[in-house]
Amino acid sequence: MLEVAALSSRYGRIPVLEAVDMVVRPGELVALVGANGAGKTTLLRTLSGVHPSCGGAVRFDGGDVTHATARHRVRIGIVQVPEGRQVFGPMSVEDNLRLGAFVRPVREIAHSLDRVFGLFPMLAQRRRSAAGTLSGGQQQMLAIGRALMTAPRLLLLDEPSMGLSPRIVADIFAIIRSLRSAATTILLVDQNARAALAIADRAYVLEVGRIALSGRGDELLDNPRVQQAYLGL
């Protein structure tokens, strides 16, 4: 579904990604782990079209989207849940969700709302509340729900567990597992490398803008280099 070939990106003159190669197949949950500053968020932003690339190629479902706008990528199914939630605080929960459906036909929005409210009953209970009054965990659920309103073919999740309590983190990862079980294709970046690798079909380790390791999630969990660098073992 997604093929990244020799992808490079920078901020000004500072290189951040250098010749990154990766693939994500339909229905897979692929994790991307690495230290802070390795370039994980930049990679997701480059894939979603928010940040430009300066070399290499991105292909989605066989088509070249290297220079496509973020809006076009959303329309063809590449949807990112950004780091830090970034919900629209003064707007209601339901309006945040409806905003996520801007690319969908009006006749499909009600069905999508029902699906999101079924997945996140708390959002249904707070549908009229301002998004800014939700807790951090509830806002993360809203951010994921807003992305699901677009009917994504590839869901990019950037640090969904950041700043959340262990109980809420467990809830978020349970939701991610359920999305994978429903055949949603996911590329997951999370600071909790152990949890991310434990649910991943495959994973990549990003070090200083380059792919250093790749393999099955369980293989990387047992890799001594990964254990020492990212799992505290």
C-alpha positions in Angstrom: 0.0 0.0 0.0 2.8 2.4 0.9 6.3 2.4 -0.5 9.0 4.8 0.6 12.2 4.9 -1.4 15.3 6.8 -0.5 13.2 9.5 1.1 15.0 12.5 2.4 13.8 15.7 4.2 15.3 18.7 6.0 14.5 21.8 8.0 16.4 24.6 6.2 19.9 23.2 5.7 19.6 20.7 8.5 19.0 17.1 7.2 16.5 15.2 9.2 15.7 12.1 7.1 18.3 10.5 4.8 17.5 7.9 2.3 14.7 6.2 4.2 13.3 3.0 2.7 10.2 1.3 4.1 7.0 -0.4 3.0 3.5 -0.9 4.7 1.3 -3.6 3.3 -2.5 -3.6 3.3 -3.9 -4.5 6.7 -0.6 -4.3 8.5 0.2 -2.5 11.7 3.8 -1.2 11.3 5.6 0.4 14.2 8.3 3.0 13.9 10.5 3.4 17.0 13.6 5.5 17.8 15.0 8.0 20.2 13.7 11.6 20.5 15.1 13.6 17.6 15.5 10.6 15.3 13.1 12.0 12.8 10.0 9.9 13.5 7.5 12.8 13.5 9.2 14.4 10.5 8.8 11.1 8.6 5.0 11.0 9.3 4.6 14.7 8.4 6.5 14.1 5.2 4.3 11.1 4.4 1.1 13.1 5.0 2.3 16.0 2.9 2.5 18.5 5.8 6.3 18.7 5.4 8.1 18.6 2.0 10.6 16.0 1.0 13.9 16.9 -0.7 14.7 13.6 -2.3 13.4 10.1 -2.9 9.8 9.0 -3.6 6.6 8.1 -1.9 4.2 5.8 -3.6 0.7 5.0 -2.4 -1.3 2.1 -3.9 1.0 2.2 -6.9 0.7 5.9 -7.5 3.4 8.5 -7.0 2.4 11.0 -4.3 5.8 12.4 -3.6 4.8 16.0 -4.5 1.1 15.7 -3.8 -0.5 18.2 -1.4 -1.6 17.2 2.1 -5.3 17.7 1.0 -4.9 15.3 -1.9 -3.3 12.7 0.3 -6.2 12.9 2.7 -8.6 12.5 -0.2 -6.9 9.3 -1.4 -6.8 7.9 2.2 -3.6 8.9 3.9 -4.7 10.4 7.2 -2.5 11.5 10.2 -3.4 11.8 13.9 -0.9 14.4 14.9 1.3 14.5 18.0 -0.3 16.5 20.8 -3.9 15.7 19.7 -4.5 19.2 18.2 -8.3 19.2 18.6 -10.3 22.4 18.1 -10.9 23.3 21.7 -13.8 25.8 21.4 -15.7 23.5 19.0 -18.0 20.7 20.2 -16.9 17.1 20.1 -19.4 16.4 17.3 -18.2 19.4 15.3 -14.6 18.2 15.6 -15.7 14.8 14.2 -17.7 16.4 11.4 -14.8 18.5 10.5 -12.8 15.3 9.9 -15.3 14.2 7.4 -14.8 17.2 5.0 -13.8 14.8 2.2 -16.8 12.5 2.6 -20.2 12.7 0.9 -22.7 14.2 3.3 -24.9 11.0 3.0 -22.0 9.0 4.6 -21.3 11.2 7.6 -24.1 9.9 9.9 -22.9 6.3 9.4 -19.3 7.4 10.2 -20.5 9.2 13.3 -22.3 6.1 14.5 -19.1 4.0 14.0 -16.9 6.5 15.9 -19.4 6.8 18.8 -19.6 3.0 18.9 -15.9 2.8 19.2 -15.7 5.6 21.7 -18.9 5.7 23.8 -17.4 8.5 25.9 -17.4 10.8 22.9 -21.1 10.0 22.3 -21.8 11.1 25.9 -19.8 14.3 25.5 -20.8 15.1 21.9 -22.1 18.5 22.7 -19.2 19.4 25.0 -16.4 21.7 23.9 -13.4 19.6 23.0 -11.2 21.7 25.2 -13.0 20.5 28.3 -12.1 16.8 27.7 -9.2 15.1 29.5 -6.0 14.3 27.7 -7.1 10.7 27.1 -10.5 11.8 25.8 -8.9 14.3 23.5 -6.7 11.6 22.1 -9.7 9.4 21.4 -11.4 12.4 19.7 -8.3 12.9 17.5 -8.4 9.3 16.5 -12.1 9.5 15.9 -11.7 12.6 13.8 -9.2 10.8 11.6 -11.5 7.8 11.3 -14.3 10.1 10.0 -12.3 10.3 6.7 -12.5 6.5 6.2 -8.7 6.3 6.0 -6.9 3.6 4.0 -3.6 4.3 5.8 -3.7 5.7 9.4 -0.6 7.5 10.6 -0.6 7.6 14.5 2.0 10.0 16.0 2.6 9.4 19.7 -0.9 8.5 20.7 0.1 7.6 24.3 2.2 10.8 25.0 1.4 12.4 28.4 -1.3 9.9 29.3 -1.7 7.8 32.5 -0.8 4.0 32.3 -4.5 3.1 32.4 -5.4 5.4 29.6 -2.4 4.2 27.6 -3.7 0.6 27.9 -7.1 1.8 26.6 -5.5 3.6 23.6 -3.5 0.5 22.7 -6.6 -1.6 23.0 -8.3 0.7 20.5 -5.3 0.5 18.1 -5.5 -3.3 18.3 -9.2 -3.3 17.6 -8.6 -1.1 14.5 -5.9 -3.5 13.3 -8.4 -6.4 13.8 -10.8 -4.4 11.6 -8.2 -4.4 8.8 -7.2 -0.8 9.2 -3.7 -0.3 7.9 -1.6 1.6 10.5 1.8 3.2 10.8 2.4 3.8 14.5 5.0 6.1 16.1 5.1 5.9 19.9 7.5 6.7 22.7 6.4 3.4 24.4 8.6 1.2 22.2 7.7 -2.0 24.1 4.0 -1.5 23.7 4.3 -0.5 20.1 6.5 -3.5 19.1 4.3 -5.9 21.1 1.3 -5.2 18.8 3.2 -4.6 15.5 3.2 -7.0 12.7 6.5 -5.4 11.5 8.6 -2.5 12.7 11.4 -0.2 11.8 14.0 1.4 14.0 15.0 5.0 13.0 18.3 6.3 14.2 19.5 9.8 13.3 17.2 10.0 10.2 18.1 6.5 8.8 16.5 3.1 9.1 18.9 1.1 11.3 16.9 -2.1 11.8 13.7 -3.7 10.6 11.9 -6.9 11.2 8.8 -8.5 12.9 7.7 -6.7 16.0 8.4 -9.7 18.2 11.9 -10.1 16.7 12.8 -6.6 17.5 11.4 -7.0 21.0 14.0 -9.8 21.5 16.8 -7.9 19.7 19.6 -7.1 22.3 20.4 -3.8 20.5 16.8 -2.7 20.7 16.4 -3.9 24.3 19.4 -1.9 25.4 18.7 1.3 23.5 14.9 1.5 23.7 13.5 -0.9 26.3 15.8 -0.2 29.3 17.0 -3.8 29.5 
